Amino acid sequence: METVGIYLVVIFGCGFLARLVRLPTLVGYLAAGFILHAPGIDDLPIIDTLADLGVTILLFTIGLKLDLRMLFRREVFLTTAINLAVILGLTTGFLGLLSTIGVRMLMGEGWQTLALLGFALSFSSTVFVVQVLDERSESHSLYGRIAIGILVLQDVVAVAYLTAMSGEPPSPWAFALVLLIPGAWVVRRLWNRLGHGELQTLFGVTMALVPGYWLFESVGIKGDFGAMVVGVLLASHPRASELSRTLFGLRELLLVGFFVSIGLHVTPTLDTVLLGLVLVVLLPLEAALFTFVLALFGLRRRTSILAGLALANFSEFGLIVISNGVSNDLLDDDWLVVTSVAVAASFVFSTLVNRRGSKLVSRLSAYVPRTASARAHPDDASIDLAPARAVVFGLGRVGSSVYNRLVDEYGLSVVGVENDPLKVANLRGRGFRVIEADATETGFWERCEGVADLDILVMAMPFHGSNLVALDRVEERDFDGTIAVVAQYDDERDELLGRGADVAFHIYEGTGVGLADAAAEAAGLDR
């Protein structure tokens, strides 16, 4: 227990110090890993187990939220292919240049070694990018969905490479995994009987680890990838988003082990640290490449820049690729140290850059080609709200009731905004006018036209944080109409009123009908 106590104190202390200097806590956890690797501190093998569990549950929750259609869009799969090819070439060439100018570790290395290093450094970190998007509440934004799609395809490439390098093809039993499709249908039916408590959380962990991780590993396919596949198979269930939110806290705690583990297995030297830090100069090139390619596909400059900045880091899969190369005697052990330092440094770099994302957009926009309106991406084009006089954000049970009440009782032209594509398709089939977008994204408000002509904005999103962010976005547009917001608790209602809402309706005081009536009354409308 003494060793456990030392680890907890160091990890918590480093995370707390990172928070004090306004860095994400994961930077502190990375530092804790290097500190705990110091001589005299015993190893704690459970850290690696926690790290594996964290990554597995992360990929499972990504699968729960993944829209497979996004993977087949040209701006996702072509951008992924172009990035892998170009970054591989640039990194290999850069390492070759360092070799010619006399960098000791690179002298005498063949092109195969340089190419393997370039391949390992061409991936972006799924773990880190998802953390960044969740902190911003922008995982459902267009740039967030594109970034996650690119990351998923990169993970598929990495899994294919690792499978090929294992020397053993997947077991013939791997073809039996197709039975997971009808099996998922059965599981989705049983899911309805689980309720909303700890049994559902246990269900999620079991699905990620058993039919996900264990079953895929047993037939020779990487288990993390299997967890994501199972998540995708369950994503159509109405409670998929709820399960993802339920697993969020557990996932974040387990991922502490992942960041700590990066520094636990390496012994840095001056040469390896310096070379790892030098490799960070490749990240601006990677960000620029993502940005320019996405802009060429018709995405707005803001969307392209934010996606490029989010993806400007090295990946944990790079560590796995290098570790595999060391195991197969393709690389020396020192390269695992170099890559670990480069990955850790890239997280620090990406943290600092993404914190200034909005400010950097305005500065960098002048260097990104402008998209011609004729070929602008349909998901990134201007949004004309006319002739709507009211907008409802979040079309769940409450939001849908508000929408119908404002239309049927007050005769208003109403438009709904919802970020769940499945829900959008269902609502449109029922006759709702719905825009698929995220009200918490600055880009959505920049694309909107006709906001000044609205009488009422109703924020019925299920998360208090989302409603707060949307309020901030509205304030930036100087909206003069009535703002009505739903709240779950009294302190949340007080905070919403203090932040500019005209009406903050307690969700337990009634249905969306009451919220609609309160909003209409505040706006001075008659039935």
Buried (B, 14 or more C-beta within 10 A) or exposed (E): EEEEEBBEEBBBBBBEBBEEEEBBBBBBBBBBBBBBBEEEBEEBEEBBEBBBBBBBBBBBBBBBBBBEEBBEBEBBBBBBEBBBEBBBEBBBEBBBEBBEEEBEBBEEBEEEBBBBBBBBBBBBBBBBBBBBBBEBBBBBBBBBBBBBBBBBBBBBBBBEBBBEBBEEEBEEEBEEBEEBEEBBEEBBEEBEEBEEEEEBBEBBBEBBBEBBBBBBBEBBBBBBBBBBBBBBBBBEBEBBBBBBEBBEEBBBEBBBBBBBBBBBBBEBEEBBBBBBBBBBEBBBBBBBBBBBBBBBBBBBBBBBBBBBBBBBBBBBBBBBBBBBBBEEEBBBEBBBBBBBBBBBBBBBBBBEBBBEBEEBBEEBBEEBEEBEEEEBBEBBEEBEBEEBBBBBBBBBEBBBBBBBBBBEBBEBEBBBBBBBBBBBEBBBEEEBEBBBBBBBBBBBBBBBEBBEEBBBBBBBBBEBEBBBBBBEBBEEEEBEBBBBBBBEEEEBBEBBBEBEBBBBBBBEEBEBBBBBBBBBEBBEBEE
